[in-house]
Amino acid sequence: MRRYSRVREKLTDAVYRLATREGDVRARLKSAHWVLKHLTVEELPPELRDDWESIMRRLTRHGPELYDGEVFRDAVTHTMSRIQNSTGRTIATDIYGLYSTFIRTYGL
């Protein structure tokens, strides 16, 4: 098995979702997050861990939205409802940058 094959698969799928899913950047980020959340920081090459953690933190920045003590919206849905399109574009660009750095270093 190729080194980091699971990371390669998940990053490729996240970028594919960003490029092809319907909706604005926030909807596409939500879809990309679904894939990225299946990675753990330990699976990533050490040089990419900080960038990945930053992306994941920004995707869930506002935490879950609670109503009467119950989760009304998960952290990603809540965060995406509160960010501007330009912020979403920045996060999407950073996901592509993470993917690009990975591919340049470890290949397809």
Secondary structure by P-SEA (a helix, b strand, c coil): cccaaaaaaaaaaaaaaaccccccaaaaaaaaaaaaaacccccccccaaaaaaaaaaaacccccccccccccccaaaaaaacccaaaaaaaaaaaaaaaaaaaaaccc
